[in-house]
Amino acid sequence: MSKNKKSSLKKHRNMKWAIVLVVACILGGGYLLARSNKGNDRPGDTAVNLESAADADKREAEQNKERLAKTKDGSDTTSNNNPASSNQKKSVKPTVTEATRTSVRAYVSGIFEEGGTCTATFTKGSETLTKTSAGFGNASYTQCTPINFDSSFLSAGKWSVALTYSSASSEGVSDARYIE
């Protein structure tokens, strides 16, 4: 093997070790930075919330259960969240997660209840069609039972759909979505 080839292989090996060292330093620095921010919840500090969506849903569901338990035993009758303390319904904003030629799926955040009504209103020009389903408590929000229908329910063309949610304590309308 020539002297130049040996020198080239040695440089190549040294380059690999340099890359490994740089990567190790970057990962180690990131680990130290994450450890130094852990538990620093003082104002002005920047911290990353590593709570999973499932954990957040569980926490919010537990808070809703506690609030409902207080409402049921009568110890919290002055709360604005208690519909019995006011004649006004809580304003909510349903979210349509899927709108196709055969189904509409939606949920309502900010409330956790059974028995509300989800109404999908389809509009094209002067034509208006509706389909309804029931709302049910799901984790920490109210889910609308999927609204399914035959593909022949909507005629050809572009339709808009808005979902209205209504219950004894809450009501609201989603933004319109379009179906083509």
N, C-alpha and C positions, 0 to 999 in steps of 0.2 A: 504494500500500500504506500502511495506516495506521501511525502511530508505535507503537501497542500491538502490532500484529502483527509488526513488525520486531523489537521488543524481545523478544517471545515466541520468535521464530525464533532470535535470538541466544542466549537463555537455553537453548533446546533444544540448539543446537550446543555450547555450553559444557558442558552436562550430558553429552553424548556424549563429549567429550574427557576429562571428569572420570572417567567410567566406564572409558574406555580406559586412563587413567593408573593407576587403582586395580588393574585387572586386570594390567597390566604390572608393577606393584610386587609384587603377590601372586606372580606367576609368577617374577619375578626373585628374590624372597626365598626361594621354594621351591628354586630352582636353587642359590642360594648355600648354603642349609642342607644340601642334598644333597651339594654339593661339600665342605663343611666336615666332614661325617661320613665321607667316603670315606677308607678306610685307617685309621680309628680303631678298632682292635680291642682297645683296652685295656679291662680289667674296669671295669664301671660305665658305659661309653659305650653309647649306644643306636645301633645301626646296622641298616639294613634289608638283608636278604639278597635280592639281586636275581637270584640264580642260578635259572635256569629248571629246571623239573622234568626236562626232557630232559638238561640239563647235569648235574644231580644223579644221574640214572640212569647216565649215561656214567661219571661219576667213581666211583660205587659199583661199576659193572661192572668198571672197571679195577682197583679195589682187590680185588675178588673174584678176578680173573684172577691177580693177583700172589700172593694167598693160596693159590690152587689150585696155582700153579707151585711155590711153596715146599713145599707138602704132597707133590706128586708127586715132587720130587727128593730128599725125605727130610730136608731141612734144618730142617723145622719140625715135629718129631714130638711136642713137649711142649705144643703149643697146645690150649686147650680146644675150639677150633673143629674140631679134627681128630678125627673119629669113631674112628679107629684107636687113639687114646690112651685111650679110655674105652669101657666096655661099655654105657653109657647112651646113649639116643638124645636128640638135641637136641629140646626142646619148642618147637613152633611154633604159630602161630595162623592158620589159613587164613581168608581173607576172601571171602565170597560177594558178588560184585558184581551178579549178576542171578539171579533165581529166578522162572521163569514156568511155565506149564502145559506148555511144550515144551522148556525148556532151563534149565541151571544153568551159570553161569560163575563161576570163582573163581581166586584166586592165593594164594601163600604168600610173605610177605615174610620177610626175614632169612636166606633160603637161596637158593642158586643151584645147581641140580643137575638131572640128567636121570634118568628112570627111576622116579620115585616113583609112587604110585598115589593118585588122587583118587577118593573114594567118596562119592556123594551118597546119604544115607539119608532117605527120605520116610516120614513117620509121620502117620497119622490114626487116632485111637483105638487099637485093637489091631492095625491093619493096618500093615505095614512093607514098603517096597519099596526096592531099591537099584539104582544105576547107577554104573559106574566109567569112568574115563578115565586117561590117562597124564599125568604132570607133565613139564614140560620147562623148561630154563633160558631165560629171556626177559629180556634187558637185565640187571637186577640182582636179580631175584627168580625164583621158580619159578611158572610159569603152568600151570594145569590145562587140558588140551584141553577145549573146551566139551562138556558132556554134553547131547546132544540126544535127544529121544524123541518119540513120537507123542502127540498131544493125548489119546488114549484111554488112555495109560499110567496117568494118575491119575484116579480116579473123582471125581465131583462132590463139592464140599465143601472145607473148609479143611484144607490139609496143611502140616506143618512140614517143613523140610529143613535138615539139618546136613551139612557136608562134612568128611570125615576125610581127612587126608593122611598117608601112611606111606611111608617109604623105609628104606634100610639105616641111614641116619644121623639121620633126623628123623621126628617124628610129632606130630599135634595135631588138634584138632577146632574147627570154627568155631562161632560163635553160631548159633542157629536162626533161620531166616527163614521167613515164612509165605507160602503160595500159596493164593489163593482162586479 
